Amino acid sequence: MFQDLTRRLDQTMKKLAGTDRLTEDNITEALREVRLALLEADVNFAVAKKLVSSIREKALGQEVLGSLSPAQQVVKIVNDELTALLGGQTAELNLDLENANNKDMTTVMVMGLQGSGKTTFCGKLALRLKKEGRRPMLVAADIYRPAAIDQLHVIGDSIEVPVHSDRERKNASQIVKLGQRKAKDNKCDVLIVDTAGRLHIDDTLMGELEDIAKMVSMDEKLLVLDAMTGQEAVNIAQTFSERLDFDGAILTKMDGDARGGAALSILEVTGKPVKMIGIGEKMEDLEVFHPDRMAGRILGMGDVLSLIEKAEENMDLGEAENMAARFAEGEFNLEDFQNQIKQMKKMGPMKGILKMLPGMNSDVLDKAKVDDSQFGKVEAIINSMTFAERRKPDLINGSRRKRIARGSGTTVSQVNKLLKQYRDMRSMMRKINSAGGLESFGKGMFGG
């Protein structure tokens, strides 16, 4: 999403890296590039101007730390200002039962225009809350578009979350009120209301949303925005804010190739924080929006904390500990290799994972052919081996390789490549083990 902005900022910092100290001239030149980069990323003009002015003020008045180069000093200032612009602190959803307007149940109203990903977000949120131990129910309050009701039922069935709808009633407020009663009867503690959308904002849409909010007290009103529409998303948010005073924005399609300026502009323009972001098409592809982490991603610093959380959420802790023990003992076979692949696949596309690593060049990564389908070929090769061959790969001779290639629909060269990768990894594990562990191995390799 922020690829172009990241690239431009990186180029600007590289220019500063060649200077001995920060001066008004090189700061002015650098900030001119930063301003252009922000505008090209579709950041609101007034927001870009204010951000650059703030960075300039801080950079000129900053005492240069001896441990930082001029470029590093500016990166630190830009990172701090970007974080503040994005909200500073993470804005959590207001779903605390103790503070709920309705006893024992929190109610969330989800709003947005057609095509913004509103209905899909409702399902993603329900699934996330279900995994956290909550008992959600979805309400289809779109009385104009039968396809939206059908879509919500399909999503509800797929994640095993109940859906309330009423195709006969033509009053959305009444549907929501009845849904609330049904949710209480079913012991649900979160009600997620999917409201009607429009292709554009009009009085009918706004009036209906206002009626729903009056009929049922909402604990959280969320506006879903398509991040790929750029400044149009900010304009929509501003209009909704004036009429409905929503609590927070949800940016969908953040995995797309748009410029991403909406995320940097919404809080400053509307006063409403971004609370969550959609990062893919799968129901699990929903993240809490962390301003500091997003600023780090924009500046090419990676996002290790989100990577760790993704691993903790998707990987089996017991399996990981067992694997670590086997590595420490120098035991590593193709079954372990296969298990590692399965764990990695749960975390999502490999390119997305690599982008969270600090120092990962986004341009190089996008040009690289990171093909997740290769995982399937590797698994097919391993599955075509016998139990003994997976446990003791050294048994695999020429004739066995031909049989494995035929059974997996691959070539002998692909089988050879996999075995070589396995041997290289096993050799590395043994070196680490003989050196007395990873820390000792690292000290020996890199001089402490």
Secondary structure, 3 states (H helix, E strand, C coil): CCHHHHHHHHHHHHHHHCCCCCCHHHHHHHHHHHHHHHHHCCCCHHHHHHHHHHHHHHHHCCCCCCCCCHHHHHHHHHHHHHHHHCCCCCCCCCCCHHHCCECCEEEEEEECCCCCCHHHHHHHHHHHHHHCCCCEEEEEECCCCHHHHHHHHHHHHHHCCCEECCCCCCCHHHHHHHHHHHHHHCCCCEEEEEECCCCCCCHHHHHHHHHHHHHCCCCEEEEEEEHHHCHHHHHHHHHHHHHHCCCEEEEECCCCCCCCHHHHHHHHHHCCCEEEEECCCCCCCEEECCHHHHHHHHCCCCCHHHHHHHHHHHCCHHHHHHHHHHHHCCCCCHHHHHHHHHHHHHCCCHHHHHCCCCCCCHHHHHHCCCCCHHHHHHHHHHHCCCHHHHHCHHHCCHHHHHHHHHHHCCCHHHHHHHHHHHHHHHHHHHHHHHCCCHHHHHHHHHCC
